[in-house]
Amino acid sequence: MQLDSCLIVSSAKGQHSLAQLLSQHFAAAKLTAAASGNEARRILLNQDFELIIINAPLPDETGQDLAMTAAHQSSASVLLLIRGDAMNTVQPNLSDFGVIVLEKPLNRLTFEQALSLVQVTNQRLDTLRAENRRLERKLEELRLVSRAKCLMIERQGLSEAEAHACIERMAMDRRDTKRSIAEEIIRQYQET
C-alpha cells in the first residue's frame, strides 16, 4: 500500500499515536498535524491530502462538521474516530458524505482494514481522475475542431462534411493531430 500525504487532526497525544500507526504502513507518507478544526481548515485551504484522520472530539468542535467539510471540499478519504456511544448517531449522518467512521478505542485490525479500504478507494479515484482528464482533453479537441470547421464553413463556404474531411486530410498528410490542425486554422482566421 502507498499513501503520499495525510492530515491528522487530533490532540498532541492522539497525533503521536496515529502517526506511529500510519508510519508502520506508510513509511514514506508526509504527515501533517493540526490540533483543532480551525487549524485543519486553514491547512486544507493551501494543501491537498490523500487521507484526513480526525480524532474527535476536537478542542473547538465535535469533528463532524470538519469531516463533512473535508469530504465535500477535497478528494481526500476522511476517517472520523469517535467514541463508541456516539457511533449510532454520527455514522448515518456522515455516510452520505463518504466519511468512514471508526469507533474508539481504536482496534488495530479495524484501523488497518480502514487504511486498506482508503488505499483501494484512492487507487480507484486516481483511475477515474485520469479517465476524466482524458475525456476533458478529448472534449476540448472536439470543441476546437468544431470551431475550426465553423470558421471554414463561414470563410471558405465549405459544407460541414467538407470542412471535417479537410481537417482530417490535413492531419493525415502532416502526421499531426486534428487538434493542432484546428488550432492552426483558428489562429489563421483570427489573424485575418
ZIDA-V956949 format. One record per pair of residues at least 12 apart in sequence whose ideal C-beta (glycine too) atoms are under 6 Angstrom apart, sorted by the first residue. I is the first residue (numbers start at 1). GAP is how many residues later the second one is. Records with the same first field share a line. If there is no record, write none. Layout:
# ZIDA-V956949
I: GAP / GAP
This chain:
# ZIDA-V956949
1: 118
3: 23 / 26 / 47 / 48
4: 46
5: 25 / 44 / 45
6: 23 / 25 / 43 / 45
7: 25 / 42 / 45
8: 25 / 45
9: 25 / 31 / 45
10: 45
14: 41
15: 18
18: 35
19: 12
25: 90
36: 22 / 23 / 24
37: 21 / 23 / 24 / 29
38: 22
40: 26
49: 27
50: 26 / 72
51: 25 / 26 / 67
52: 18 / 24 / 26
53: 26
54: 12 / 13 / 26
55: 26
56: 26
63: 17
67: 13 / 27 / 32
68: 29
71: 26 / 27 / 28
77: 41 / 44
78: 21
79: 21
80: 19 / 21
81: 21 / 23
83: 21
84: 19
87: 16
100: 14
102: 12
141: 38
144: 35 / 38
145: 33 / 37
147: 39
148: 34 / 37 / 38
149: 14 / 15
151: 38
167: 14
